Amino acid sequence: MERFRKLWRGRTMTFGVPLLLYIVGGSFGLREFAQIRYDVHKLHGKVDPALKEKLKQNNVTLESEYEHIFFKHY
């Protein structure tokens, strides 16, 4: 019993075991959060074909909008 109490109050149980639990638990937690991120990205990455076709037909470019705004005021 004394041996168990000495082991329980030692530096390994006080600092080492909690540190290992944080490292291992953090690894599993980080993996789960990363998987959620990739799943959401996969769902939002899909574009409706009708919307994609509509975007292709749009002839507005950054340069044309800049000229429209710049020359409209001057």
Beta strands, then each sheet from edge to edge (+ up, - down):
end
